């Protein structure tokens, strides 16, 4: 497999029902993971050019689901399925973080 141009990390961490802290898993992260993979296939992105990986907790649980795009190290918070197309079409296809999604706002 060639070295990927981009690596998309999707937090899919889940907590038991009733846990006081939120989690990306309970906020729809599994659907995001599928949406990223389907979106790449629909856009005919060659296998290996972009890798999508489910992760454990990335930290900002209250702002989840969290997605991080490397090698840029760009963090997206509160990502929805509707945001996936924006990330793929702007960040991945054009190489520019999707400004409309307020990238890296998790650190402000």
Secondary structure as GFF3:
##gff-version 3
##sequence-region A 1 108
A	DSSP	beta_strand	6	11	.	.	.	ID=ss1
A	DSSP	three_ten_helix	25	27	.	.	.	ID=ss2
A	DSSP	alpha_helix	29	42	.	.	.	ID=ss3
A	DSSP	beta_strand	50	55	.	.	.	ID=ss4
A	DSSP	three_ten_helix	61	63	.	.	.	ID=ss5
A	DSSP	beta_strand	67	70	.	.	.	ID=ss6
A	DSSP	beta_strand	74	76	.	.	.	ID=ss7
A	DSSP	alpha_helix	81	86	.	.	.	ID=ss8
A	DSSP	pi_helix	87	92	.	.	.	ID=ss9
A	DSSP	alpha_helix	93	94	.	.	.	ID=ss10
A	DSSP	three_ten_helix	99	101	.	.	.	ID=ss11
A	DSSP	three_ten_helix	105	107	.	.	.	ID=ss12
###
